[in-house]
Amino acid sequence: MRFEVLTRPASDPLLLDEVKDHLRVDGGDDDASFGALIEAATACLEAHLGAALVARDVHIFLDHIPMSTAPARLPVRPIAALDAVEVKLADGTWQAVAQEAVSFRPGLSPEVALLGAVTVNAGQREPLRLSARAGFGEHWNAVPLVIRQALLQLVAYLYTHRGDIGEGANALVASGASALVSTYRQVRL
């Protein structure tokens, strides 16, 4: 199971001005560095949480056909909308699955299942493609406050430790960001 990002988010989950206020930095000398740190911290926290913070369109490829008795948990979350479900045909093209034949649970623990029989070729790799909208919302202000605070702490840690080689400390743990977002972390057993 994998996913591909089709569109970039409309905004970063943090504003440059709030990062500068948090760090008590005046002037614009480090603005480009702050932008890079926001992007790095966002990528790090999204990977840690398995979540898209700001909305974007994604394709999710499943390696099996989930049926109603065993729905598939999706690899990216939260999922706000499922736009299309398609099955791969023998010639490699995609055919839409009727919406009424799909069971979908949105949110932080998104799941999908097909309610009827779907024919796929034996041995077909990634026979199912989902088109979805992933993220907490369209803009930075839809990201939960505790996640935004964790991002601020992570950016601050990366900024104050820039250039440090150190002992390879995990920035998520050292900054306290990991502890802040622990309730949003998806744990698989």
Solvent accessible surface area in square Angstrom, and as a share of the most:
residue,aa,sasa,rsa
1,M,80,0.36
2,R,94,0.34
3,F,82,0.34
4,E,72,0.32
5,V,76,0.44
6,L,89,0.45
7,T,58,0.34
8,R,186,0.68
9,P,39,0.25
10,A,78,0.60
11,S,33,0.21
12,D,66,0.34
13,P,4,0.02
14,L,3,0.02
15,L,72,0.36
16,L,61,0.31
17,D,101,0.52
18,E,39,0.17
19,V,1,0.00
20,K,28,0.12
21,D,108,0.56
22,H,74,0.33
23,L,33,0.17
24,R,220,0.80
25,V,35,0.20
26,D,137,0.71
27,G,49,0.47
28,G,45,0.44
29,D,148,0.77
30,D,46,0.24
31,D,45,0.23
32,A,89,0.69
33,S,54,0.35
34,F,1,0.00
35,G,32,0.30
36,A,62,0.48
37,L,30,0.15
38,I,4,0.02
39,E,103,0.46
40,A,52,0.40
41,A,0,0.00
42,T,17,0.10
43,A,60,0.46
44,C,50,0.30
45,L,0,0.00
46,E,28,0.12
47,A,83,0.64
48,H,35,0.16
49,L,3,0.02
50,G,30,0.29
51,A,6,0.05
52,A,3,0.02
53,L,0,0.00
54,V,1,0.01
55,A,4,0.03
56,R,23,0.09
57,D,43,0.22
58,V,1,0.00
59,H,34,0.15
60,I,0,0.00
61,F,16,0.07
62,L,0,0.00
63,D,83,0.43
64,H,81,0.36
65,I,34,0.17
66,P,1,0.01
67,M,71,0.31
68,S,65,0.42
69,T,131,0.76
70,A,64,0.49
71,P,58,0.37
72,A,6,0.04
73,R,83,0.30
74,L,0,0.00
75,P,35,0.22
76,V,5,0.03
77,R,9,0.03
78,P,11,0.07
79,I,1,0.00
80,A,70,0.54
81,A,41,0.32
82,L,28,0.14
83,D,97,0.50
84,A,38,0.30
85,V,7,0.04
86,E,30,0.13
87,V,9,0.05
88,K,46,0.19
89,L,65,0.32
90,A,83,0.64
91,D,110,0.57
92,G,41,0.39
93,T,72,0.42
94,W,61,0.22
95,Q,99,0.44
96,A,79,0.61
97,V,23,0.13
98,A,54,0.42
99,Q,153,0.68
100,E,141,0.63
101,A,29,0.22
102,V,22,0.13
103,S,50,0.32
104,F,57,0.24
105,R,117,0.43
106,P,71,0.45
107,G,27,0.26
108,L,70,0.35
109,S,45,0.29
110,P,1,0.01
111,E,38,0.17
112,V,1,0.00
113,A,3,0.03
114,L,1,0.00
115,L,96,0.48
116,G,33,0.32
117,A,106,0.82
118,V,39,0.22
119,T,125,0.73
120,V,49,0.28
121,N,66,0.34
122,A,110,0.85
123,G,83,0.80
124,Q,44,0.19
125,R,178,0.65
126,E,16,0.07
127,P,5,0.03
128,L,0,0.00
129,R,43,0.16
130,L,0,0.00
131,S,20,0.13
132,A,2,0.01
133,R,59,0.21
134,A,1,0.00
135,G,5,0.04
136,F,48,0.20
137,G,18,0.17
138,E,81,0.36
139,H,95,0.42
140,W,80,0.28
141,N,108,0.55
142,A,43,0.34
143,V,5,0.03
144,P,31,0.19
145,L,142,0.71
146,V,51,0.29
147,I,0,0.00
148,R,22,0.08
149,Q,65,0.29
150,A,0,0.00
151,L,0,0.00
152,L,20,0.10
153,Q,50,0.22
154,L,1,0.00
155,V,1,0.00
156,A,18,0.14
157,Y,43,0.16
158,L,47,0.23
159,Y,28,0.11
160,T,88,0.51
161,H,77,0.34
162,R,143,0.52
163,G,81,0.77
164,D,89,0.46
165,I,164,0.83
166,G,62,0.60
167,E,180,0.81
168,G,69,0.66
169,A,72,0.56
170,N,85,0.44
171,A,21,0.16
172,L,13,0.06
173,V,100,0.57
174,A,54,0.42
175,S,17,0.11
176,G,25,0.24
177,A,0,0.00
178,S,24,0.15
179,A,80,0.62
180,L,60,0.30
181,V,0,0.00
182,S,66,0.43
183,T,121,0.71
184,Y,49,0.19
185,R,117,0.43
186,Q,41,0.18
187,V,106,0.61
188,R,134,0.49
189,L,217,1.08
